[in-house]
Amino acid sequence: MELDAAKAIGAGLATIALAGVGVGLGNIFGSFLNGALRNPSAAPKVFGNMMLGFALTESVALFALLIAFLLLPL
């Protein structure tokens, strides 16, 4: 296998993490919406935690894309 082909396959495999990020973001926002509809007075208290979870989950996507772009042949 040539080196360029291996790099392209590795970059494709690195983007598999984006599927997990999509599921994680859906869980975060779905749970927040469910909790906010059940107890609207608690929604402002957990909004900061939700945003922290969003930022940490999104950082996994950015790291995966960074690795994929570093692996791509120039």
The 8 nearest C-alpha neighbors of each residue, nearest first, counted from 0:
[[1, 2, 4, 5, 3, 6, 8, 7],
 [0, 2, 4, 3, 5, 6, 7, 8],
 [1, 3, 5, 4, 6, 0, 7, 72],
 [4, 2, 6, 5, 1, 72, 7, 71],
 [3, 5, 7, 1, 6, 2, 8, 0],
 [4, 6, 2, 8, 3, 7, 9, 1],
 [7, 5, 9, 3, 70, 4, 8, 71],
 [6, 8, 10, 4, 9, 5, 71, 11],
 [7, 9, 11, 5, 10, 6, 12, 4],
 [10, 8, 6, 12, 11, 7, 5, 13],
 [9, 11, 67, 13, 7, 12, 8, 70],
 [12, 10, 8, 9, 14, 13, 7, 67],
 [11, 13, 9, 14, 10, 15, 8, 16],
 [14, 12, 10, 11, 15, 67, 63, 9],
 [13, 15, 16, 12, 11, 17, 63, 64],
 [16, 14, 17, 12, 13, 18, 11, 19],
 [17, 15, 14, 19, 18, 13, 63, 20],
 [18, 16, 20, 15, 19, 14, 60, 21],
 [19, 17, 21, 20, 16, 15, 22, 14],
 [20, 18, 22, 16, 21, 17, 23, 15],
 [19, 21, 17, 23, 18, 22, 24, 56],
 [20, 22, 18, 24, 19, 23, 25, 17],
 [21, 23, 25, 19, 20, 24, 26, 18],
 [24, 22, 20, 26, 25, 21, 19, 27],
 [23, 25, 27, 21, 26, 22, 20, 28],
 [24, 26, 22, 23, 28, 27, 29, 21],
 [25, 27, 23, 29, 24, 28, 30, 22],
 [28, 26, 24, 30, 25, 29, 23, 31],
 [27, 29, 31, 30, 25, 26, 32, 24],
 [30, 28, 26, 32, 31, 27, 25, 33],
 [29, 31, 33, 27, 32, 28, 26, 34],
 [30, 32, 28, 34, 29, 33, 35, 27],
 [31, 33, 35, 29, 30, 34, 28, 36],
 [32, 34, 30, 36, 31, 35, 29, 37],
 [35, 33, 37, 31, 32, 36, 38, 30],
 [34, 36, 39, 42, 32, 38, 37, 33],
 [37, 35, 33, 34, 38, 39, 32, 42],
 [36, 38, 34, 35, 33, 39, 32, 41],
 [37, 39, 35, 40, 36, 41, 34, 42],
 [40, 38, 35, 42, 41, 36, 37, 34],
 [39, 41, 38, 42, 43, 35, 44, 37],
 [42, 40, 44, 39, 43, 38, 45, 35],
 [41, 43, 35, 39, 44, 45, 40, 46],
 [44, 42, 46, 45, 41, 40, 47, 39],
 [43, 45, 41, 42, 46, 47, 40, 48],
 [44, 46, 48, 47, 42, 43, 49, 41],
 [45, 47, 49, 43, 48, 44, 42, 50],
 [48, 46, 50, 49, 45, 51, 44, 43],
 [49, 47, 51, 45, 50, 46, 52, 44],
 [48, 50, 46, 52, 47, 51, 53, 45],
 [49, 51, 53, 47, 52, 48, 54, 46],
 [52, 50, 48, 54, 53, 49, 55, 47],
 [53, 51, 49, 55, 50, 54, 56, 48],
 [52, 54, 50, 56, 51, 55, 57, 49],
 [55, 53, 57, 51, 52, 56, 58, 50],
 [56, 54, 58, 52, 57, 53, 51, 59],
 [57, 55, 53, 58, 59, 54, 52, 20],
 [56, 58, 54, 60, 59, 55, 53, 61],
 [57, 59, 61, 55, 60, 56, 54, 62],
 [60, 58, 62, 57, 56, 61, 63, 55],
 [61, 59, 63, 57, 58, 62, 17, 64],
 [60, 62, 58, 64, 63, 59, 65, 57],
 [61, 63, 65, 59, 64, 60, 58, 66],
 [64, 62, 60, 66, 65, 61, 13, 14],
 [65, 63, 67, 61, 66, 62, 68, 60],
 [66, 64, 62, 68, 63, 67, 61, 69],
 [65, 67, 69, 63, 64, 68, 70, 62],
 [68, 66, 10, 64, 70, 65, 69, 13],
 [69, 67, 65, 71, 70, 66, 64, 10],
 [70, 68, 66, 67, 71, 65, 10, 72],
 [71, 69, 67, 6, 68, 10, 66, 72],
 [72, 70, 68, 69, 7, 6, 10, 67],
 [71, 73, 3, 70, 6, 7, 69, 68],
 [72, 71, 70, 3, 69, 68, 6, 7]]
